[in-house]
Amino acid sequence: MKDTYILGIESSCDETSSAIVKNGREVLSNVIHSQIPIHEQFGGVVPEIASRNHVEAISHVVEESIKQAGIEKEQISAVACTYGPGLVGALLVGVSYAKAYTYALKKPLIPTNHIHGHIAANYISHPELKPPFLCLVISGGHTHLVHIKNYTEFEVLGKTRDDAVRRSF
């Protein structure tokens, strides 16, 4: 069986990241360009500044991810990118880049929900994990309690309306 290589692109807030995942469970690379030092002076993420920094970083981050994975870009089977939720301008950078990349390579594009990505990361950390299970997602401005029925069917049992639980700490 031929190996599957998925290029993942994430730009929902203030970090530009890219990873290569082999056969759905093996992370070959994970490159993150953080903007924390840029936004510290403002006391939080400034959406327009985040978007501009994604534009500057995304090509390098993707190229470095492919290099660290030890594959050629032609070996990429598909490109997955975050389409939401997140900062609109930041998301547009990642989605636009992913669309152009898949068009150039003639490969499929897999739009990915940011929250679902957090859930799916559990399969990499815990390869034995199989649905059904409950998942508590606490990330950025999101807190969700989700019933994972199978690999593609989720039911949100509860969520915060305006902020994440993590901010209470």
PyMOL commands that set and color helices and strands:
alter all, ss='L'
color gray80, all
select helices_A, chain A and resi 36-40+47-69+73-75+88-105+114-125+165-168
alter helices_A, ss='H'
color red, helices_A
select strands_A, chain A and resi 5-10+15-22+26-34+78-84+109-113+133-139+142-148+154-159
alter strands_A, ss='S'
color yellow, strands_A
deselect
rebuild
show_as cartoon
